[in-house]
Amino acid sequence: MNGSLFEPRLRDGDYIPRFFAYYYKQWRDYTMSYHDHYSTEIMYMISGLCRVDVQTGEDTEESITLRKGEFIMLDAGIPHRLVVEGEQPCRMLNVEFGFKEGVRVGPSIQQIAAEEQEVTAFMSRPFPYLVLSDPEEVYYALKSLVLELDQRKEQPGAMAEMLFMQLLVRIARLREEAERSNTQQTDVYIKRCIEFLHLNYDRDIAVKDMAAAVNLHPGYLHRIFKKHMGLTLTAYLTMLRMDKARMLLQQTDIPIQEIADYVGVASRQYFHMLFKKHTGQTPVEYRSAVERDVRNYAEEGGS
């Protein structure tokens, strides 16, 4: 069967790991050709620095820099290449594996997934590649697995199967922890960004100003804000400005022609267009409606 961890059959049948390759390798000033594997591959950085280019779509390429203590896990069939630039060498441990049906001597993938919810979640959310930073737990499991495979080349046996399951559980838990940490950090960035907008909506601010305020790259802030809030930074700022304009029109006597300056919109014509789009009324119509409601309320005796 396919060497991907995301094959649904893995969680329904009696499958065990099958190991295609496992080796240490030191690279220096080297560019590999694009290729893919029938198997899943783990590339673990022991020392140095390297780059892995991954083709995630027909015209989409992503570049990942790996440093000591980081590893990339590539799904089966994903084109990729290794690039090591300059004289600084990088040393890696690579393991390529797939799955097979057969007589097992240790637990099956199905059993591990049933007992470990992180493994179930891991195998249910496919990815072309995954990059994680390791507190040496994954490296210890990888190293132990490779040593066992070296000693039992003909028939890996129960120990290799159990070491692989340990490796799978550690990676699944590490991914869960990383995602939880990323979500918490994202929440902090979004909160800081919203606070910045509420304190500065009256000024001329751009996405780069928002990003500088929270110490993030503008493109990254834009992506996480839209994913988290369901609208873009610019749309949120416009909504905030129009809500403030509506409040000022309703509760103050500030002249309509000055409201645009109060909410940070340089062009009055543009402000009128935004306000009507946001409320369905022009600023003049909105204030007139408010004043009319106030008069009617007073005439009715405030009841």
JOLINPE-V937309 format. One record per pair of residues at least 6 apart in sequence whose C-alpha atoms are under 8 Angstrom apart, sorted by sequence separation. I is the first residue (numbers start at 0). J is the second residue. If there is no record, write none. Layout:
# JOLINPE-V937309
<<I,J> <I,J>>
This chain:
# JOLINPE-V937309
<<54,60> <55,61> <65,71> <83,89> <112,118> <113,119> <210,216> <211,217> <224,230> <225,231> <247,253> <259,265> <264,270> <274,280> <275,281> <296,302> <53,60> <54,61> <111,118> <112,119> <148,155> <210,217> <224,231> <225,232> <248,255> <259,266> <274,281> <275,282> <52,60> <53,61> <147,155> <209,217> <224,232> <259,267> <274,282> <52,61> <53,62> <207,216> <272,281> <52,62> <53,63> <207,217> <210,220> <221,231> <248,258> <271,281> <51,62> <52,63> <147,158> <148,159> <206,217> <221,232> <247,258> <256,267> <259,270> <271,282> <50,62> <51,63> <147,159> <50,63> <51,64> <196,209> <50,64> <51,65> <195,209> <244,258> <49,64> <50,65> <144,159> <206,221> <244,259> <48,64> <49,65> <48,65> <49,66> <192,209> <195,212> <244,261> <48,66> <144,162> <192,210> <244,262> <19,38> <47,66> <48,67> <143,162> <144,163> <243,262> <46,66> <47,67> <192,212> <44,65> <46,67> <192,213> <241,262> <44,66> <45,67> <46,68> <55,77> <140,162> <141,163> <191,213> <240,262> <44,67> <45,68> <54,77> <55,78> <140,163> <240,263> <44,68> <53,77> <54,78> <43,68> <44,69> <53,78> <54,79> <140,165> <141,166> <188,213> <43,69> <44,70> <53,79> <140,166> <206,232> <43,70> <52,79> <53,80> <206,233> <255,282> <42,70> <43,71> <51,79> <52,80> <255,283> <41,70> <42,71> <51,80> <52,81> <137,166> <41,71> <42,72> <51,81> <52,82> <41,72> <50,81> <51,82> <40,72> <41,73> <49,81> <50,82> <137,169> <241,273> <39,72> <40,73> <49,82> <50,83> <136,169> <137,170> <241,274> <39,73> <40,74> <49,83> <189,223> <248,282> <2,37> <3,38> <4,39> <39,74> <40,75> <48,83> <49,84> <189,224> <1,37> <2,38> <3,39> <38,74> <39,75> <200,236> <237,273> <241,277> <1,38> <2,39> <38,75> <248,285> <249,286> <37,75> <38,76> <185,223> <189,227> <248,286> <36,75> <37,76> <48,87> <200,239> <201,240> <238,277> <35,75> <36,76> <47,87> <48,88> <49,89> <133,173> <196,236> <200,240> <245,285> <249,289> <35,76> <36,77> <47,88> <48,89> <35,77> <36,78> <47,89> <131,173> <197,239> <34,77> <35,78> <46,89> <47,90> <131,174> <34,78> <35,79> <45,89> <46,90> <33,78> <34,79> <44,89> <45,90> <46,91> <33,79> <34,80> <44,90> <45,91> <131,177> <33,80> <44,91> <45,92> <32,80> <43,91> <44,92> <31,80> <32,81> <42,91> <43,92> <118,167> <30,80> <31,81> <42,92> <43,93> <77,127> <118,168> <121,171> <30,81> <31,82> <41,92> <42,93> <117,168> <120,171> <29,81> <30,82> <41,93> <42,94> <74,126> <104,156> <105,157> <29,82> <30,83> <40,93> <41,94> <74,127> <104,157> <105,158> <111,164> <115,168> <118,171> <121,174> <28,82> <29,83> <30,84> <40,94> <41,95> <73,127> <74,128> <103,157> <106,160> <117,171> <118,172> <28,83> <29,84> <40,95> <73,128> <105,160> <106,161> <117,172> <27,83> <28,84> <39,95> <40,96> <72,128> <73,129> <104,160> <105,161> <108,164> <26,83> <27,84> <28,85> <38,95> <39,96> <71,128> <72,129> <27,85> <28,86> <38,96> <39,97> <71,129> <72,130> <106,164> <117,175> <27,86> <28,87> <38,97> <71,130> <201,260> <27,87> <28,88> <37,97> <70,130> <71,131> <201,261> <202,262> <203,263> <27,88> <69,130> <70,131> <201,262> <202,263> <203,264> <26,88> <27,89> <69,131> <70,132> <200,262> <201,263> <202,264> <203,265> <25,88> <26,89> <69,132> <70,133> <200,263> <201,264> <25,89> <26,90> <68,132> <69,133> <25,90> <68,133> <24,90> <25,91> <68,134> <23,90> <24,91> <68,135> <23,91> <24,92> <23,92> <24,93> <4,74> <22,92> <23,93> <3,74> <21,92> <22,93> <3,75> <21,93> <22,94> <55,127> <2,75> <20,93> <21,94> <1,75> <20,94> <21,95> <19,94> <20,95> <18,94> <19,95> <20,96> <18,95> <19,96> <18,96> <19,97> <17,96> <18,97> <16,96> <17,97> <16,97> <17,98> <16,98> <17,99> <15,98> <16,99> <14,98> <15,99> <14,99> <15,100> <14,100> <15,101> <13,100> <14,101> <12,100> <13,101> <15,103> <14,103> <13,103> <15,106> <15,107> <4,97> <14,107> <15,108> <2,96> <3,97> <13,107> <14,108> <2,97> <13,108> <14,109> <43,138> <1,97> <2,98> <13,109> <0,97> <1,98> <12,109> <0,98> <10,108> <11,109> <0,99> <9,108> <10,109> <9,109> <10,112> <5,122> <4,122> <5,123> <5,124> <5,125> <22,145> <21,145> <16,160> <15,160> <16,163>>
